[in-house]
Amino acid sequence: MSSEKTFRQWVFEILENEGVSFSQKMITGAISLLIILNVVAMVISTIPSMMKYESQFFLFEMFSIFIFSIEYLFRLWASSLQKEYSSVWEYMRSPFMIFDVFVLVPALFSLIFPGLFDGRILRIIRVFRIFRLKQYSHSIEKIFSIIHRHKSDLLSSFSLILMAVIISSTFMYYAEKDVQPENLGSIPHALYWGFITVSTVGYGDIAPLTNLGKIITVFTTILGVAIYALPTSILGAAFYAELRSKEAKHVGALERKVSRMEELMKKLNRENNRLKDELILDGKNPNRERSFWEKIIMR
């Protein structure tokens, strides 16, 4: 039973990217590499000249599904060590476990029942496997956690961006609808121009022709630069705070170690001074019974 628990803990550390041994790190790296290769294979399989390797891509897909299915079962088996989940069923309902099912089930059914799913749908689903890297990368996990912690601030800033797009697109529609009915003949058409202008990308496929439209475009571009700085500053400040927090933890740990070492040195100095005093007394009184430390030194 103890060996089973040890193996369960070993597997859990791999799946949670907490392994410290060489073998654990190798397995974690291999799974991460397999996820990346899956996305690469999905991308290059759409190249016409690579269609002749369809059978090889299919075998690689089968191998990947087999490995990912085993990984999913191991996650369920080791879920009893998850502190934030009280049961296996609760763990199965967690977002990333549901996401794993979303990625795996269509692929499994497509192997058992060929033609059941459109190949284009399967390719779209396959590309989502890249998000599984979150489970094997502390950096990616940190990004997700920062976004989750500041989701209310980010939603507020994106809401402000959306309002700016809608307002500027509405003004642009009324300014250009008679001049460019094919491009800006409705507010939904103008929304495309609004998003491109507020984001300061400016593809150039839709440009204002009237003076009023040009003025609206200038103000929209300036507004876009100012508004898009909001989510950027929120995430930038959050990353900086995260780095400072990590550094503070390291500094705190080092300070505690230094404090323990200083305390130990003080104890050793006190013991050393006590032994010196006792040795001086021993010279004055040879028949005095020696302490434990004195006997050690005398040896």
Phi, psi and omega in degrees: 000321181294322178294324177296317179296319179297316179294321178298317178296320180299314179295317181300318180295325177294311184292333178262009179057043178243007182291142181246341181282163181297317181296319179297316179294325178295316180294316177300316178295322180294318179294318178299318179296321179296321178297315180295317180297327177298315180294318179298316180297320179297321182290309185285343178291345179274352177286128183306322182290345180265359181298335182291344178262026184300322180294322178293319177298322180294318178295320178295323177296317178299315179298317181296316179297322178297313180295315181293327178292318176298317179299319180297317179295321178296324177297317178295320182294322182268005184293342179296342179270357177285120184286328185276356179238133185275339182210169178296320182295323177294321178294322179295335180270004178290153187305315185284334174288321175296320178298319177299318178297318179301324181278321187279316188301311178301322180294319178296315180294327179291331176283321181284319180238084181301139179087358181292323180246147174295136181301327180293322178295318180296322178295320179296319179294321182298325183295337179289350178297338180298333179289345178290346176297337179305323184287347183238014179222119178294327181294313179295320179297324179295320179299313180298319181292322178295316178298319181294319181294327184251026184297324181293319178294319180293320178297322178296316181292320178291329175296321178295320177297316180297318179297319179297320180295314182296316181295312181294324179293323178295314177299319182293324178300311181290334180280330189239000187296326181279334182272323181232068182295334181283330181260322185231039182279355177207163180294320175303322175296320181290336179297324177300312177300320182298313180296318181294323182283316180297324178282358179060026176281305175063074180293332179090358180286335175233118181230146180290146178249332180271159179296321179296320178297322179293321178295317178299319180296318180298311180294324179295320179295316179297318179297322179297318179299318182290317185287320182292345176288340183296300180298327179297316180292324179298311181292321179298315179295323180293318177296318179297317178296323179295316179295317178296322179296318179295318178295321180297322178296317179296316180296318178299318179295319178294319179297321177294321178295317179297319179297319178295321179295319178296319178296320179295319179296322177297318179297318179295320178295317178297318180293322179295317178295321179296318180294322178298317179297319181291325178293325176295317178295325180296326178291328179280330182229087185296333183277001181290140179289130184278149178281175181300313182293326178294320178297321178298314181295320181296328177291000000 
